[in-house]
């Protein structure tokens, strides 16, 4: 029996990860989320409903059992609530922790950096402290491709220098990797950071470009293409991301697995999880247009502050260690997303 905590349980990746984990009867899963209003709260609640939770029964700091999955419970909690978080760890004695809770979004960090300081730094510190006081077999945490900044060498490898972030969001993710390294070195916590590359798919985030484009085209609104449309992203389908997380979870770091500096005792791994095949934004729009049988109204603008022209993941490390491979291409993945989108919002009417 494995007991697993997933933070960010009402989020896009968290929802899909929990769905995968609770299908395995030998897992006991606890999902944690504060359910903030950065984007549509109803979408977050619907994800929780899909997991068998009664929304009107959710209370702060109260474990709620799923009505569909006896091995799943949910708790509404803020990671800044150190005392109750420590109490949860003491009560449950988790084997694995997957920390996906974070304030996301590059553009939002230009206007509300405090949200990133609180959630991504202080919240993560509380997770590390809980793992220190109530040791776990493995802490997996979300980093981001944003840590690569405006690096020109592609594809991005885990050995690349990531000392020049160009958004505060990226700063917090780089800081998470350093924080995990120090706690692993000092307290022997096995840690793995996952640098996600543009995750997309059903139940996705409404602030992501592919989601915004789909909504705008359907509603006859213009879409904004940054940098004159000369942008590319290593779009990674959600099922591939979940497969990567699961493979990594049971691959425990060994001392100095990554760090060549013999002074470090950290048991730390860093992996890219990406598609290893970037797509031009104009081609993504074309795929969406073809699926909707409708043309986009395009508006071109300059590249936005904190944004980068392209991302491109080298996935040879995770492939070599865990056997990870990409199975869903952008054309098939976007079709699955659009099919979900049309069904979901048709039911909302």
Secondary structure, 3 states (H helix, E strand, C coil): CEEEEEECCCCHHHHHHHHHHCCCCCEEEEEEECCCCCCCHHHHHHHHHHCCCCHHHCCECCCEECCCCCCEEEEECCCCCHHHHHHHHHHHCCCEEEECCCCCCCHHHHCCHHHHHHHHHHHHHHHHHHHHHCCCCEEEEEEEHHHHCCCCCCCECCCCCCCCCCCHHHHHHHHHHHHHHHHHHHHCCCEEEEEECCEECCCCCCCCHHHHHHHHHHCCCEEEEEHHHCCEECCEEHHHHHHHHHHHHCCCCCCCCCCCCCCCCCCEEEEEECCCCCEEHHHHHHHHHHHHCCCCEEEEECCCCCCCCECCECCHHHHHHHCCCCCCCHHHHHHHHHHHHHHHHHHHC
